Amino acid sequence: MGSEFRFDPDGIRQQGALLAALGDRFGDIYTSLRDDLAQAEGCWGDDDLGTAFAVGFEPHAAQLLANLQAMQESLRDTAQGLIDATHSFQDVDQDSADHIVRDSDERIHRDPTPAISTPQSPYVAPFQSPQARVASSGSVPSFSVRSHLAPGGIAGSSGTPFTEPAAQATGGEQPPRRETAPEELEGQPAPRQVPEPTQPTSEVTNRHNGAGRAGEPRGSSGAVSPPLVEQKPRRAREGMSARGSDRAVSAGRTTTPWTTPPATPISGPAGSDGRPTGPPSNGPRAPGKERQDRSRRDRPADRPAGRAGVSAGLGWLARSLAGRHGVEVSGFDIPGLDESAVREFAAAVDRVLTDYPAIVVDHVAVADLGSGAVVRWEGGQREGRSRAVRSITLDQDMACKPERAAAATSGPELESDDSLPASADLLVYVATVREFGWALDSAGGGVVGRRVQRILIAEYLRSMAGRYTTLGEVVRGYRGWRAELLAGTRGVDDFDVRRAVGCAFADVVLHGAQASVQAKVVYEALMDAASSAGGTDNGD
């Protein structure tokens, strides 16, 4: 489908008629010239001069008449051949369309992503809340956990609240966290109220009734339906104890450090719920910190207190992201970074890694990509490494000047809200989510990337069955329908598989039920492939 062939039957027939008319004109010229030569024959006389003229003229005149007659026949034959070829092509086109209609009924409902036979890994189900036990019985549960995201599940992650590492002890069960009483909140800043997330829909994620699949999002991210059975948390794979998802969370509380920047460069100590609220405070310190204070006072005067142009909030943000997901973080201390752009990047990484446990990332970085891309996912072998490193990287130039992202990328639009700092209309956030679509395909063994054309063609034939008459109409309609998946992207002439997979994933993650049909079918194939692969990445 990368190349295109256009054929205009009416135009070809018109050209054939013109050639036939030209052949008739040559025929008239031939007849007129033949008659004139017949009348003039012998007028040159039979003397020596006449005989010499006749020797050179008569063969030339005869050859001219023969050429005119041959031209007449050639033009008429060519015209008839064009008309016959046009009729033949239309017949073949019609037969091809009929053949597609007959075969599509047999193949259209086949799964385009064959299951990958992998041994079933042992799995110990986490503690199920009463809601989850109701879900396993077949009824739809009512979740007590309310997403801290903005409408549509845009900013932040839909996982459990951010907690200090001390609260994530390995082994054993953790007692449920005590909810903060209303009277304890007196004197504290009022939490930002976030509107209710959009109602979950079963149109996409429950299409195959695949609750509990390895690739399913674990949280209620607003636009994507929560699974009917609680998923295994990401920390459980790393030996960390599962945090119960049945703990009630206030709707107005923000749960990640990148959703709202600190009110001042230096914020107070951690809140009563155990979550860090900003970089370390310079207020009164506990007795255990006297040694640290003394070492700071004894530092030489010529030693700078910090790097110029480096935000303390970004350093704390990097540590929080590393502690939350167990990833290696680098580049957040580069001078001149735009803090809102890096927060968008971190918010998107946190959301996807929390909601999609099949995606595994080893390294989160801000670095020079040098390719004009805003964000880049890589899952290949690196020099000096004994194993593949899966990394997500924000381009350093874009992070310093996020307004350049508008000229480098475009895609699913995203409305800004108060829970996420905005830079360049959240294009960094959108670009990060879109790049994770390729990461999810990598987790499924790259099946969707190799078959995305077949997946889209099958869906188009299913949705347009009976509405087309010729193969040309089918191809032309499919190309226009497929282009809607990449609508709004820039610099794309032909179909780009990587961009198509990423745009489909981002469209469903950001818009849920309002996503396009093309995006939903590719997204469902990504989830099926990741589930069949057991949630493992091909980078291992």
Secondary structure, DSSP 8 states (H G I E B T S, - for coil): --S-----HHHHHHHHHHHHHHHHHHHHHHHHHHHHHHHHTTTT-SSHHHHHHHHHHHHHHHHHHHHHHHHHHHHHHHHHHHHHHHHHHHHHHHHHHHHHHHHHHHHTTS-SS----------------HHHHHHHTTS----S----S-TTT-SS-SSS----GGG--SSS---------GGGGTTS-------------SSSTTTTT-TT-TTS--S--SSS---SS----HHHHTT-----TTS---TT---STTTS--SSSS--S--TTS---SS---S---GGGHHHHHHHHTS-TTS-SS-TT--HHHHHHHHHHHHHH--EEESTT-TT--HHHHHHHHHHHHHHHHH-TT---SEEEEE---SS-SEEEE-SB-TT-SSB--EEEEEHHHHH-GGGHHHH---S-----TTS--SGGGHHHHHHHHHHHHHHHHHTTTHHHHHHHHHHHHHHHHHTTTS--SHHHHHHHHHHHHHGGGTT-SS--S--HHHHHHHHHHHHHHHGGGS-HHHHHHHHHHHHHHHHTTT--TT-
